[in-house]
Amino acid sequence: MTTYADILPKLLETLQPYAKKIGHLKETTDLVSELGLDSLQVMQVLLKIEDQFDISIPLNNLPNIRTVKDLGQEIEMLLKA
């Protein structure tokens, strides 16, 4: 079973290209305000993550995902389902 500890390094690697403005990503990095992702970039990132983890993130869950940690926990929950 894939755990949050397994997901986090992969997630950080996927998000790193978008972190040019801030340099280093952390679990507390805000996906919108700190990374400066616009809505199109958010959708592109989500598609990459869905492909990478072979999941589908429901759109109604997106308002609850603000940080890298939130996204990792959402992925973990979807992988358990």
N, C-alpha and C positions, 0 to 999 in steps of 0.2 A: 504494500500500500504506500502510495506517495504521500509524504508528510510536508508540512509547511517548510521544514528545514531543507527538504529536497527541492522544493519549488523555488524558494527565494533566490538561490544563485542563478538559476535559469532565467528567472524573471528580471533580475538586475542586469543580466547580460543582454536581454532583449531590449530593455529600456535605455541602456547606456548611450546608444547613438543620439537619443533625444535630450541628453543631459549636458550638452555642450555649454550651456549658460552657467550651470552650477558645478560642473565637474564631477563630484562624487555623489552617488546615490546612496540613500539610507532607507530604512523601513519607513521612516516618518516623512520622506519626501512627498510633497503634495503633487499629484500628477498634473493638475491644471495650472495652479499658480506658480509653482517652482519650476516645472519643466516648460511651462508656457505653451502647452499643446493646445491647438485649436480643435474644433469639433471633428474636422476631417482627419487630423493626425490621431486623435483619440480612437476613431473608428479603425484606422490602419493598424494601430498598436493592438487593439482588441482582436482584429482578424489574425494578426501574427500569433498572438497568444493562444487564441482558440485553435489554430492549426498546430502550434507547438505542443499543446497539452491534449489535443483531440477532445475538446469540450465545446460547449456553446454557452456563452454568458448571456443570460436573459437581459434584455434591455431594461426591464423594470427594476433590475438590481443595480444598474449603473449609478443612480443618485447616491447610493450608500458606499460607493467606492471612491475614496478621496486620496488615499495614500498608497504607496507601494505595499505596505502591510495589508491594507484592506483588500487589495487586488489578490495578493497571495492567499489570504484566508478564503476569499471567494473561490479561487481556483481549487484549493484544498477541499472545500465543501462540495464543489461540483464533481470532483474526482471520486469522492466517497459515495455519491448518489448513484 
